Structure formats: C-alpha cells, structure tokens
Amino acid sequence: MEELPWWESARDVDEIAGPELSSEARTFDGLALAEERGELTFDGFLTRFFKTSTQNLKELSSRSRGSQLVDGRIELVTPGLSRYGLRARDFATLLDQHGATITRWLNEGLRRERDEPTFRQRLDDLDRAVSDHQHNATMRNVAP
C-alpha cells in the first residue's frame, strides 16, 4: 500500500511534537489538540456521564422516541464511542437496542459535532466533566 503523498513516517521520536510545542496545531477536523486522555472502563464512563448529565438511564433505555430522549442517547453514545473508544455492543446491551441503532446515533452525533457548534460545545463540556478535567483530549488522528 502506498503512503499518501503528504504523510511521511517519523524517523525518530523528536519529530513527533506534543500539543504544548505547537499551540496552533489542529486535528484533521479542525479542533485544537489536547493532552492524551486517560482510559475509562465502560462502567466508569457511565458513572461519570450520569453524574454530569441531565439524562438518566431509565429514560434513555425506555422505548420512548421523544426528541429529547433521542438527543440524550446520541449524547451518550457519541463521546463514549468516538472519544473513549468504548464498544458499541455494550451500549446496545445497556439500552436494549440493536447495534445498527447505536451506529445510527453515533453517525448522527458525529454529523452534529461537525456541523453544529452548540452541539460540539455540549459534547466538549460533557467530555471535560466525564474526564474529570484532567485528560480532556479527543481520540482523533492528528496531522503531523
């Protein structure tokens, strides 16, 4: 497989700069870099999410399809999957939903994160609260 023309592998560790050395560096989707996030277990993520969110598990796992509940489900799965690398099947089991539904919510959340600044800010605020303000980076690929 050919490497992309603008991508070249680093030859030594000094070529890999951290965010503190490049304050203007951005992720591929234009967001600022931050330090690497600590890992959370699925249960740890849920505990922190429900402490900081206005959502509750009983409502989110109900069969109701109200727009507020759908938004809450999207806000739960989007950072859990895209920023913390948790498994979709765990969310599907928790919410008693099919995996395709979880994927649909994730895709909608990623679209909103890209297109709607207020939604992106809500996710970032939630992410900071969940990550306990210590490690609030997103798990995105970064440009060299």
C-alpha positions in Angstrom: 0.0 0.0 0.0 1.4 3.4 -0.9 1.6 6.1 1.6 -0.3 9.3 1.0 1.9 12.0 -0.5 1.6 14.4 2.4 2.2 11.7 5.0 5.6 10.6 5.9 6.5 8.4 8.9 8.6 10.0 11.6 12.2 8.9 11.6 12.8 9.5 15.3 10.9 10.5 18.4 12.0 14.1 18.2 9.9 14.5 15.1 6.7 13.9 17.0 5.7 17.1 18.6 3.2 17.3 21.5 0.5 19.9 21.7 2.5 22.1 24.1 5.1 22.7 21.3 2.5 23.5 18.7 -0.3 25.5 20.2 -1.7 26.2 16.8 -1.8 22.6 15.8 -5.2 21.2 14.9 -6.8 17.8 14.4 -7.9 16.8 11.0 -11.4 18.0 11.7 -10.0 21.5 12.9 -10.3 21.1 16.6 -7.4 22.1 19.0 -5.2 19.3 20.3 -5.1 18.5 24.0 -3.2 16.0 26.1 -3.8 12.3 25.8 -6.9 11.1 27.6 -6.8 8.5 30.3 -8.7 5.4 29.7 -12.1 4.7 31.3 -13.9 1.4 31.6 -17.5 1.3 30.3 -18.9 1.3 33.8 -16.5 4.2 34.7 -17.7 6.2 31.7 -21.4 5.6 32.6 -20.9 6.6 36.2 -19.2 9.8 35.3 -21.6 10.5 32.4 -24.8 10.2 34.6 -23.2 12.3 37.3 -22.6 15.2 34.9 -25.5 14.8 32.5 -29.2 15.7 33.0 -30.0 12.3 31.4 -30.8 9.1 33.4 -30.5 5.5 32.4 -34.1 4.6 33.0 -35.4 7.2 30.5 -32.6 6.5 27.9 -33.3 2.8 27.9 -37.0 3.2 27.6 -38.9 2.6 24.4 -39.9 6.2 24.1 -38.8 8.0 20.9 -39.2 11.6 22.1 -36.7 14.0 20.5 -35.1 14.9 23.9 -34.5 11.2 24.6 -33.1 10.6 21.2 -30.8 13.6 21.7 -29.8 12.2 25.1 -28.9 8.8 23.6 -26.9 10.5 20.9 -25.0 12.5 23.6 -24.3 9.3 25.5 -23.0 7.1 22.6 -21.1 9.7 20.6 -18.4 10.6 23.2 -18.4 7.0 24.5 -17.6 5.5 21.1 -15.7 8.3 19.3 -13.7 9.8 22.2 -13.3 7.0 24.7 -13.2 4.0 22.3 -15.9 2.0 24.1 -17.7 -0.8 22.4 -21.0 -0.3 20.6 -22.3 -3.6 21.7 -22.0 -2.5 25.4 -24.2 0.5 24.6 -26.6 -1.7 22.6 -26.9 -4.1 25.6 -27.3 -1.3 28.1 -30.0 0.5 26.1 -31.6 -2.7 24.8 -31.1 -1.6 21.2 -29.9 -3.2 18.0 -26.3 -2.4 17.1 -27.4 -0.7 13.9 -29.4 1.8 16.0 -26.3 2.6 18.1 -24.4 3.2 14.8 -27.1 5.5 13.5 -27.0 7.5 16.7 -23.2 7.7 16.5 -23.3 8.8 12.9 -25.9 11.5 13.7 -23.7 12.6 16.7 -20.6 12.9 14.6 -22.5 14.8 11.9 -23.9 17.2 14.6 -20.4 17.6 16.2 -19.0 18.6 12.8 -21.9 20.9 11.7 -23.4 22.3 14.9 -21.1 24.4 17.1 -23.5 24.3 20.0 -23.8 20.5 19.9 -20.0 20.2 19.7 -19.6 22.6 22.7 -22.1 20.5 24.7 -20.1 17.3 23.9 -16.8 19.1 24.8 -18.3 20.3 28.1 -19.6 16.9 28.9 -16.3 15.3 27.9 -14.4 17.6 30.2 -16.7 16.7 33.1 -16.5 13.0 32.3 -12.8 13.0 32.1 -12.6 14.9 35.4 -10.8 17.9 33.8 -7.5 16.0 33.9 -7.4 14.4 30.4 -9.9 16.0 28.0 -8.4 15.3 24.6 -10.4 13.7 21.9 -9.3 10.4 20.3 -8.8 11.9 16.9 -6.0 11.4 14.4 -3.7 14.4 14.3 -1.9 16.0 11.4 1.9 15.8 11.5 
